[in-house]
Amino acid sequence: YHRLGRIDEAVRQYDLAIQQRDAALQASVSREQVESAVKLAAGYKSNILYQDGLAQARRGNTSLAATRFQGAVDAAPSSPSGLQALEELRRLGVS
């Protein structure tokens, strides 16, 4: 999705994966496996939002860049992309 420029659709797909946590826990999937998958999806979501934030900032679209960076922080605040997005928000004077 990211390479096709369909960031919003990619984010929706990651959100759907994260929302399936409860269904997976009711199935025969272990809590460790579920939480690992959720963490992975959140990290990917954060990364894709951070990368698009950078692209938007390069295009001069600082409002959308800030929105993407905030989304990256919200998705996975302690991930590398979440921390980098927080720094970008500070640089933009948003946080």
Backbone as a printed PyTorch tensor [residue, N CA C, xyz], in Angstrom:
tensor([[[  0.8080,  -1.1960,   0.0000],
         [  0.0000,   0.0000,   0.0000],
         [  0.8520,   1.2600,   0.0000]],

        [[  1.9150,   1.2550,   0.7960],
         [  2.7250,   2.4540,   0.9270],
         [  3.3120,   2.8750,  -0.4060]],

        [[  3.8070,   1.9340,  -1.1610],
         [  4.4280,   2.2750,  -2.4410],
         [  3.4120,   2.7860,  -3.4440]],

        [[  2.1860,   2.4220,  -3.2720],
         [  1.1370,   2.8980,  -4.1670],
         [  0.5860,   4.2390,  -3.7190]],

        [[  1.1000,   4.7540,  -2.5980],
         [  0.6230,   6.0310,  -2.1040],
         [ -0.7140,   5.9530,  -1.4080]],

        [[ -1.1190,   4.7780,  -1.0100],
         [ -2.4200,   4.5970,  -0.3670],
         [ -2.2250,   4.4470,   1.1360]],

        [[ -1.7140,   5.4870,   1.7440],
         [ -1.3700,   5.4610,   3.1640],
         [ -2.6010,   5.2080,   4.0310]],

        [[ -3.6810,   5.9240,   3.7530],
         [ -4.8700,   5.7630,   4.5950],
         [ -5.4010,   4.3410,   4.5560]],

        [[ -5.3640,   3.7040,   3.4110],
         [ -5.8190,   2.3100,   3.3090],
         [ -4.8820,   1.3860,   4.0710]],

        [[ -3.5940,   1.6290,   3.9820],
         [ -2.6330,   0.8150,   4.7280],
         [ -2.8790,   0.9420,   6.2280]],

        [[ -3.1040,   2.1500,   6.6920],
         [ -3.3770,   2.3710,   8.1150],
         [ -4.6400,   1.6280,   8.5320]],

        [[ -5.6750,   1.6820,   7.7090],
         [ -6.9130,   0.9520,   8.0290],
         [ -6.6530,  -0.5490,   8.1350]],

        [[ -5.8230,  -1.0790,   7.2650],
         [ -5.5270,  -2.5120,   7.3040],
         [ -4.7750,  -2.8800,   8.5820]],

        [[ -3.8210,  -2.0420,   8.9970],
         [ -3.1180,  -2.3000,  10.2540],
         [ -4.0800,  -2.2080,  11.4300]],

        [[ -4.9890,  -1.2300,  11.3940],
         [ -5.9770,  -1.1090,  12.4690],
         [ -6.8580,  -2.3520,  12.5540]],

        [[ -7.2620,  -2.8690,  11.4060],
         [ -8.0760,  -4.0960,  11.3990],
         [ -7.3220,  -5.2650,  12.0230]],

        [[ -6.0540,  -5.3770,  11.7040],
         [ -5.2470,  -6.4580,  12.2780],
         [ -5.1700,  -6.3200,  13.7970]],

        [[ -4.9710,  -5.1110,  14.2600],
         [ -4.8810,  -4.8680,  15.7010],
         [ -6.2160,  -5.1650,  16.3790]],

        [[ -7.3140,  -4.8240,  15.7330],
         [ -8.6380,  -5.0420,  16.3120],
         [ -8.9970,  -6.5250,  16.4230]],

        [[ -8.3110,  -7.3760,  15.7240],
         [ -8.6000,  -8.8040,  15.7750],
         [ -7.9920,  -9.4890,  16.9970]],

        [[ -7.3970,  -8.7230,  17.8720],
         [ -6.7610,  -9.2650,  19.0790],
         [ -7.7120, -10.1450,  19.8800]],

        [[ -8.8880,  -9.6430,  20.1720],
         [ -9.8310, -10.3960,  21.0060],
         [-10.2720, -11.6920,  20.3300]],

        [[-10.5310, -11.6320,  19.0350],
         [-10.9400, -12.8430,  18.3140],
         [ -9.8310, -13.8840,  18.3550]],

        [[ -8.6070, -13.4460,  18.2020],
         [ -7.4810, -14.3830,  18.2250],
         [ -7.3190, -14.9890,  19.6170]],

        [[ -7.5380, -14.1860,  20.6440],
         [ -7.4160, -14.7100,  22.0100],
         [ -8.4950, -15.7500,  22.3050]],

        [[ -9.6650, -15.6080,  21.7070],
         [-10.7340, -16.5840,  21.9110],
         [-10.4710, -17.8620,  21.1310]],

        [[ -9.6590, -17.7600,  20.1140],
         [ -9.2730, -18.9540,  19.3510],
         [ -8.1450, -19.6440,  20.1200]],

        [[ -7.4810, -20.5220,  19.4930],
         [ -6.4230, -21.2650,  20.1830],
         [ -5.0510, -20.6230,  20.0140]],

        [[ -5.0260, -19.3080,  19.9020],
         [ -3.7660, -18.5820,  19.7580],
         [ -3.3420, -18.0890,  21.1360]],

        [[ -2.0710, -18.2520,  21.4510],
         [ -1.5920, -17.8340,  22.7750],
         [ -1.5620, -16.3150,  22.8920]],

        [[ -1.6820, -15.8480,  24.1280],
         [ -1.6230, -14.4150,  24.3940],
         [ -0.3030, -13.8280,  23.8970]],

        [[  0.7970, -14.5360,  24.0860],
         [  2.1100, -14.0580,  23.6220],
         [  2.1130, -13.8420,  22.1180]],

        [[  1.5560, -14.7980,  21.3740],
         [  1.5170, -14.6760,  19.9180],
         [  0.6480, -13.4920,  19.4900]],

        [[ -0.4740, -13.3440,  20.1610],
         [ -1.3860, -12.2490,  19.8170],
         [ -0.7310, -10.9050,  20.1080]],

        [[ -0.1850, -10.7560,  21.3020],
         [  0.4410,  -9.4840,  21.6660],
         [  1.6400,  -9.1780,  20.7810]],

        [[  2.3830, -10.1870,  20.3980],
         [  3.5090,  -9.9810,  19.4850],
         [  3.0260,  -9.4900,  18.1230]],

        [[  1.9490, -10.0830,  17.6270],
         [  1.3980,  -9.6720,  16.3300],
         [  0.8430,  -8.2510,  16.3970]],

        [[  0.1790,  -7.9100,  17.5000],
         [ -0.3680,  -6.5600,  17.6670],
         [  0.7660,  -5.5340,  17.7130]],

        [[  1.8080,  -5.8550,  18.4610],
         [  2.9520,  -4.9460,  18.5660],
         [  3.6070,  -4.7590,  17.1980]],

        [[  3.7300,  -5.8350,  16.4510],
         [  4.3270,  -5.7610,  15.1160],
         [  3.4730,  -4.8910,  14.1940]],

        [[  2.1700,  -5.0990,  14.1920],
         [  1.2750,  -4.3000,  13.3440],
         [  1.3310,  -2.8270,  13.7340]],

        [[  1.3650,  -2.5450,  15.0290],
         [  1.4450,  -1.1570,  15.4870],
         [  2.7590,  -0.5190,  15.0480]],

        [[  3.8280,  -1.2820,  15.1000],
         [  5.1270,  -0.7730,  14.6520],
         [  5.1470,  -0.4670,  13.1620]],

        [[  4.5530,  -1.3650,  12.3730],
         [  4.4680,  -1.1190,  10.9320],
         [  3.6070,   0.1060,  10.6470]],

        [[  2.4960,   0.2230,  11.3590],
         [  1.6070,   1.3750,  11.1760],
         [  2.3630,   2.6620,  11.5100]],

        [[  3.0730,   2.6560,  12.6170],
         [  3.8460,   3.8230,  13.0140],
         [  4.8780,   4.1820,  11.9480]],

        [[  5.5570,   3.1770,  11.4360],
         [  6.5950,   3.4180,  10.4390],
         [  6.0200,   4.0040,   9.1510]],

        [[  4.9200,   3.4610,   8.6890],
         [  4.3460,   3.9520,   7.4390],
         [  3.8620,   5.3930,   7.5980]],

        [[  3.3040,   5.7230,   8.7660],
         [  2.8750,   7.0950,   9.0180],
         [  4.0710,   8.0370,   9.1390]],

        [[  5.1190,   7.5890,   9.7930],
         [  6.3310,   8.4050,   9.9180],
         [  6.9360,   8.6770,   8.5420]],

        [[  7.0630,   7.6340,   7.7300],
         [  7.6510,   7.8020,   6.3960],
         [  6.8200,   8.7580,   5.5460]],

        [[  5.4930,   8.6450,   5.6200],
         [  4.6610,   9.5600,   4.8470],
         [  4.7460,  10.9720,   5.4190]],

        [[  4.8840,  11.0900,   6.7180],
         [  5.0810,  12.4130,   7.3180],
         [  6.3170,  13.0940,   6.7650]],

        [[  7.3960,  12.3280,   6.6370],
         [  8.6190,  12.8810,   6.0480],
         [  8.3740,  13.3300,   4.6140]],

        [[  7.6820,  12.4920,   3.8550],
         [  7.3950,  12.8240,   2.4530],
         [  6.5330,  14.0830,   2.3680]],

        [[  5.5330,  14.1930,   3.2380],
         [  4.6670,  15.3690,   3.2290],
         [  5.4470,  16.6210,   3.6220]],

        [[  6.3370,  16.4900,   4.5880],
         [  7.1600,  17.6330,   5.0130],
         [  8.0490,  18.1050,   3.8610]],

        [[  8.6200,  17.1570,   3.1160],
         [  9.4580,  17.5280,   1.9630],
         [  8.6490,  18.2690,   0.9070]],

        [[  7.3710,  17.9400,   0.7960],
         [  6.4910,  18.6070,  -0.1710],
         [  5.9690,  19.9440,   0.3510]],

        [[  6.2810,  20.2630,   1.5980],
         [  5.8220,  21.5170,   2.1800],
         [  4.4370,  21.4430,   2.7900]],

        [[  3.8900,  20.2360,   2.8750],
         [  2.5600,  20.0580,   3.4600],
         [  2.7190,  19.7680,   4.9520]],

        [[  3.0420,  20.8200,   5.7040],
         [  3.3790,  20.6110,   7.1140],
         [  2.1810,  20.1830,   7.9590]],

        [[  0.9850,  20.6070,   7.5840],
         [ -0.1940,  20.2050,   8.3450],
         [ -0.4140,  18.6940,   8.2630]],

        [[ -0.3730,  18.1470,   7.0520],
         [ -0.5360,  16.7010,   6.9060],
         [  0.6550,  15.9620,   7.4980]],

        [[  1.8480,  16.5330,   7.3500],
         [  3.0350,  15.9120,   7.9490],
         [  2.8560,  15.7850,   9.4580]],

        [[  2.3910,  16.8460,  10.0920],
         [  2.1880,  16.8180,  11.5480],
         [  1.1440,  15.7720,  11.9310]],

        [[  0.0880,  15.6730,  11.1320],
         [ -0.9520,  14.6690,  11.3950],
         [ -0.3640,  13.2700,  11.2910]],

        [[  0.4370,  13.0300,  10.2610],
         [  1.0680,  11.7100,  10.0930],
         [  2.0260,  11.4120,  11.2430]],

        [[  2.8370,  12.3970,  11.6250],
         [  3.7730,  12.1860,  12.7300],
         [  3.0250,  11.8800,  14.0280]],

        [[  1.9510,  12.6060,  14.2870],
         [  1.1740,  12.3380,  15.5050],
         [  0.5730,  10.9370,  15.4610]],

        [[  0.1160,  10.5150,  14.3020],
         [ -0.4090,   9.1580,  14.1460],
         [  0.6490,   8.1100,  14.4290]],

        [[  1.8740,   8.3880,  13.9940],
         [  2.9820,   7.4570,  14.2420],
         [  3.2620,   7.3440,  15.7310]],

        [[  3.2330,   8.4660,  16.4270],
         [  3.4550,   8.4630,  17.8760],
         [  2.3250,   7.7280,  18.5790]],

        [[  1.0940,   7.9980,  18.1690],
         [ -0.0590,   7.3550,  18.7950],
         [ -0.0450,   5.8380,  18.5860]],

        [[  0.3970,   5.4030,  17.4130],
         [  0.3870,   3.9720,  17.0880],
         [  1.3980,   3.1820,  17.9080]],

        [[  2.5950,   3.7080,  18.0520],
         [  3.6570,   2.9800,  18.7600],
         [  4.6470,   3.9990,  19.3330]],

        [[  4.3110,   4.5950,  20.4660],
         [  5.1130,   5.7040,  21.0000],
         [  6.5710,   5.3670,  21.3080]],

        [[  6.8520,   4.1390,  21.7010],
         [  8.2350,   3.8080,  22.0730],
         [  9.0080,   3.1150,  20.9560]],

        [[  8.3870,   2.9750,  19.7870],
         [  9.0810,   2.3710,  18.6490],
         [ 10.0450,   3.3820,  18.0530]],

        [[ 11.0190,   2.9340,  17.2710],
         [ 11.9390,   3.8850,  16.6300],
         [ 11.2040,   4.9450,  15.8070]],

        [[ 10.2140,   4.5300,  15.0320],
         [  9.5010,   5.5100,  14.2090],
         [  8.6380,   6.4280,  15.0670]],

        [[  8.0860,   5.9160,  16.1480],
         [  7.3160,   6.7640,  17.0550],
         [  8.1790,   7.8300,  17.7040]],

        [[  9.3690,   7.4340,  18.1220],
         [ 10.2950,   8.3860,  18.7390],
         [ 10.8000,   9.4040,  17.7170]],

        [[ 11.0800,   8.9370,  16.4950],
         [ 11.5190,   9.8550,  15.4450],
         [ 10.4020,  10.8260,  15.0720]],

        [[  9.1740,  10.3360,  15.0390],
         [  8.0340,  11.1930,  14.7230],
         [  7.8450,  12.2500,  15.8030]],

        [[  8.0480,  11.8750,  17.0500],
         [  7.9470,  12.8390,  18.1460],
         [  8.9800,  13.9480,  17.9760]],

        [[ 10.1650,  13.5650,  17.5660],
         [ 11.2170,  14.5620,  17.3160],
         [ 10.8340,  15.4800,  16.1590]],

        [[ 10.2310,  14.9200,  15.1240],
         [  9.7770,  15.7460,  13.9910],
         [  8.6750,  16.7120,  14.4310]],

        [[  7.7790,  16.2430,  15.2870],
         [  6.7400,  17.1320,  15.8090],
         [  7.3570,  18.2890,  16.5920]],

        [[  8.3590,  17.9950,  17.3740],
         [  9.0510,  19.0520,  18.1230],
         [  9.7040,  20.0310,  17.1630]],

        [[ 10.3290,  19.4890,  16.1110],
         [ 10.9900,  20.3340,  15.1220],
         [  9.9800,  21.2480,  14.4330]],

        [[  8.7850,  20.7250,  14.1960],
         [  7.7300,  21.5190,  13.5830],
         [  7.0690,  22.4790,  14.5640]],

        [[  7.3990,  22.3160,  15.8500],
         [  6.8170,  23.1640,  16.8820],
         [  5.4020,  22.7790,  17.2540]],

        [[  5.0670,  21.4990,  17.0530],
         [  3.6990,  21.0450,  17.3000],
         [  3.5260,  20.4850,  18.7010]],

        [[  4.5220,  19.7760,  19.2040],
         [  4.3160,  19.1290,  20.5140],
         [  4.9250,  19.9370,  21.6430]]])
